[in-house]
Every structure is written in C-alpha cells, then in structure tokens.
Amino acid sequence: MTRVIIIGLDGGTLDLMDPWMDQGKLPSFSRIKEQGIYGRLRSTTPYYSAPAWVSITTGCQPGKHGIYDFFRTDTYKKNLVSSKHRKVPALWNMLTWYNKRSIIVNVPGTFPPEKIDGVMITGLLTPSPESNYTYPPDLKKDLTSDRLGTYLLEQVAVDDIPKGLTARYAPQKLAAQINELTSSHATVTMNLMKEYDWDLTMVVFRGTDDVQHLLWNRKDLILSCYQKADEYIGKMIDEYPDALFIIVSDHGFGKPKKYFYVNNALYNAGYLKTTSNPSTSINTLISIIFDKLSRIIFHVVPMQKIMRSELGRTFILSSNSGGNIDISQTLAMYHSVCSRGIRINLKEKYSYGIVETKDYENIRNQLIDFLKQLTDPEKGEPIVEQVYTAEEIYGKDAVNDPLDIIFDLKEGYGAQELLQPPEGLKAALKSKKDKLTILSPPGFYDWMGDHKPHGILFMYGPDLITHRTLDASVLDIVPTILAALDIPISKNLDGQVLSDAFQKPPVVSYKDIHASEPSLLSSSELQAIKKLRKKTIK
C-alpha cells in the first residue's frame, strides 16, 4: 500500500540549493536528486505564501480557493484569513472521504483545524498558543517534551518586529531560533507518524522563508537552516524507505536591489489621499524613531514577550500601515506587502468606497497604464514586468473578492506597502515637496531577500524514475498524490498528474466532486453511521 509524505520547505530555492548540493552540503537532497525526481515548481501569481500553499494543498488556482493574501481582500482592515475562507476541499478532506488517514503539521492557513480522518496541528495564521489549534482537540495536551514533543508556534505579524530586530543585532540567534522551530515541528511529526496510522503525512518547515527574508546576506546562516531541514528529511527517508516523498516550496527566493513603494506612487499620482502629510505623519515619525532606537529597544525591551501578550497581539493586528490614508477620498491603494495587488475603492463594495461602477473600468485601465509607465530613473527601464486584471488571473467567477489589479515586478525589485519617505528622518524633516520617493534600496522595514516565481520539487520513492529532471506547477501536487493513492480526482482541479515521474504511470480516474461532497467525518464516525444504517434496514 502506497503512503505519501509531503515536506514543505517554505521559500526553498534551487538558486542556493544547486551549488550546495554540488558541494556535498545537503546530502539528503543530493541523494533525492540522484535517485529520484528533481526540478522547479512554478508558484501562483502572485508568488506569495498564502495563495501558493493553499494551491499546493487543493490543486486549485486562487480564484477557486479564494485565498489571495494572509489578510482578507474584502475589507480595508488587516483581518487574517482562515481555513473557513477556503472555498474548495483540501487534500486531507479528499482523503477523509475515502477513509484515508492524514497527519497534517504546521501547514500555513489551516487554522482553525478541520475535522478529518487523522490528526492536524495548524501552522502560520494560528492566532496564539492559547487557541484550539489541534484536531482532535485533546491532541494539544500531548504536545509536551515527555510525549509527542514541544510544539513551537509562530505568529504572523506579531513576531515580525522581534524577528527583524534579532536579525539586525543577533543574526546567529535568529538562525538558532529557526533551527529550533524546524526541530520542534519535525520531532512532533515523526512521533505522530509512529503513534498513529496514516496514509498521508504533511509537514511544512517555515523557517527557511524567514531566514532568507531577513538574512539574505548571511548565506552561512541560511545554509544552516537548509541543513537542519536536510537532516530531518534524511531521517524520514531512512525510517520510511517505501513511502513516496514529495518535497516542495511555495515560491523561490532572490535579492531585490530596490523596493517599489507602491502606495507612495499612488499618492504621487493622486489616486491615494492622506489625512496629513505622509512625510511628517505620526505613523512615519514613529517608524523612523523606532528605527533609530532599535538597538536600544532590542537589548532592553523583551519585544517577543510584549508582542505575544494579549495586548500586544491586539495592537499589532489592529494597527494599519495605511493608517494615514483618507479612504473617503482615495480611489485606489496597495493591499499588503504579501499581495502584489491594488484595491480600487468601489462604492458598491466598500463602506467608504467612492468609485462609481460606471467609472470602474476607466480607472482600472488608467492604473494599469500608470504602472506600466513607471521607470527606474537610474536605469531608465520599466520596473513593472506585467499587469493583470483580476479576471485574467483568477477568472470571472473568482470567489472571496480578489483584488482588482495584480502586477509582477521585474527581477531585482520588491514591493513595499508603507506610505512614507524611505530615506529616513532627515528626509522627512526637510521635506517640503509633495512627491514621495518610490524606489529605494532595502532599508530597515524592507526584506533583505524576497520571493521569486519558481520554488523546488523533489520526489523520492521506489516506484519513481531515477535521476530525472521534471518541472511542474504547485497545482500538480494534489492530483499526483490522489493518483498515487488510487483516489478519484475531481474534475474541478486545475493541476495535472505528474505521470512522467513514475516508472509505471498510475491509473487515473476522474469524478465530479464538489466542496459540499461528503461530511468531513472520521473513520470511526463513518463506521458508526454504517452500523446505524444496517440496524435501520433490519
């Protein structure tokens, strides 16, 4: 009987891994490359974690599953998305329908946990350690050092400031924290695999994303985090040599030379209005002062403890980098650093919307032309690679109100949502001009590394063709797993079975399956229902 192990390496990139494998620094990955499948995995558009991981686990493009960002796109507020916003079944739901058991650990966007045939521990976007983040709920009490292992939980947005300060003033400490996180999630997963029956196990190692965002210039520390993941992958392969291993990342990584301050550009062009001068607004001054005092704050203030407190979480999740935006006068704004998307302030959609429906297409076309014409003054070249309407990317029937415009930047550029002069305090205090700088080298509030559109694909198992290069899409993972487990594939999926990876391609069957197909019941509950039905018939 085939069993499948999916390992996510968030932000994994062959740009770094290829030379490290050649140098013998990633022995488990080198082993898979030689004895299995190796290649690139094309991400979603835009190539960001929130839509990409959900596409990896559903086989559907974002317009169908409805997750476009870590934050909801149907509101001005920074409200986190959750598994309840996903509009299609995930892989673990599909396996439950066919009495297959899953172990799901630390997959982004899985909170709140779903009732499945198996066990689930949610990952990124889990609000706090006090949340009910396991299924079954009683599993949480076993996440201790003397049972399944201590489960370290990261918190989106809340941990950003402490991580950023640690990266700046104690980079080795940040790498150590990330490796501890990987060890925690790997240990818990492997113990669960020993204790529970399973057909599918999935765990995501998230730390490689953080270390590349924050420490791109410290390749030695990044390598240590890849090696920690490589170590546990090797242990799993040795423990389960007959399983089908699929190792993926949600996107790749690279170094942006400049950041494009999108809201600054929209402000300069008159699409975005503010309640005060963004050069000297209270938000800008607080940001600049925090930057200047950050060394003292890091060494004196217990930032993680404060940010993770109930008051700190409330403050961070309710704060808004666009707090100075006058929404009642704004035509369009950049949604978030994780979206590459612009929202048009449509009157019929938003409480403070001002754009009439009859003017929508005209304004959107103006914005598209505006983005295409933006150039880097130092190079004289466009900074935007491509601009799309929501319909072009997600389809006309896209769910959950996607953003109106999506854009790709040329390689070497990243995108920033902050509305402030990137030059710092001196520029802010001396500023008497109406225009804000829109391009800047990475600064205190920018990532040192940023996403690229191609991640990694490694496959290893007894039935695979050896030493084969195979490029694929994040959409292809679910159909390939379903085929390997001999489960019918929904015709609603957008991906393809990676038949070329197998010595004997799996027999594929398709079926009309919808999100409302069966109830998500455990195997014991399904058996109980069958017994009741038999009694009723008698």
Number of C-alpha atoms within 10 A of each C-alpha: 7 14 16 22 24 20 22 24 25 25 31 28 28 19 14 16 18 14 12 18 17 11 11 13 17 23 18 19 28 20 15 21 21 14 18 24 26 25 19 23 27 24 27 26 20 24 22 25 25 24 28 28 26 30 30 26 20 30 30 25 26 28 22 22 23 25 29 30 25 25 21 22 26 14 14 18 15 18 14 18 22 21 18 12 15 21 19 19 19 21 20 26 25 25 21 22 20 14 19 21 23 26 25 26 25 27 23 24 26 26 24 21 23 21 19 26 28 25 26 29 30 24 29 21 25 26 23 18 13 7 11 19 23 24 21 17 14 10 15 17 10 14 17 12 12 8 12 21 20 17 24 17 20 21 18 18 16 23 17 16 16 20 21 23 21 21 19 17 14 13 19 16 14 24 24 14 16 24 21 16 20 23 21 19 23 27 18 23 25 19 13 20 18 11 10 12 14 19 19 24 24 22 24 25 29 25 25 25 26 22 29 28 23 23 22 19 14 13 13 12 20 23 20 19 25 24 19 19 25 19 17 17 19 17 14 18 18 10 12 16 13 16 20 22 26 20 25 27 31 34 30 26 23 22 20 22 15 21 23 23 24 26 28 26 23 24 22 16 13 13 17 22 23 18 13 12 17 24 25 19 18 14 18 23 18 12 18 22 12 14 17 14 10 18 15 10 14 19 12 9 12 11 20 16 12 14 21 20 14 11 10 16 20 13 13 18 16 11 12 16 15 21 15 19 20 15 22 15 18 21 23 26 25 27 25 24 18 20 25 25 27 25 21 25 25 19 15 12 15 15 13 16 18 19 20 13 12 8 10 17 11 11 17 19 13 11 20 18 12 13 21 15 12 15 14 14 10 6 8 9 12 15 25 19 12 13 19 16 19 19 15 11 19 21 14 10 10 17 17 19 17 25 23 19 22 22 20 20 18 14 16 14 22 31 25 24 22 24 27 27 24 26 15 19 19 10 13 21 11 10 15 11 8 10 15 22 14 24 25 18 15 20 14 17 14 23 22 22 22 23 27 23 21 27 29 29 29 23 26 28 22 15 18 20 18 20 16 17 17 16 17 20 23 32 27 23 26 25 27 22 23 21 20 23 18 15 20 18 23 17 13 16 20 18 22 17 21 20 16 15 23 18 12 11 15 19 11 16 13 14 11 10 16 13 14 10 12 13 13 20 19 19 18 11 12 17 13 11 13 12 12 12 11 9 9 8 7 6
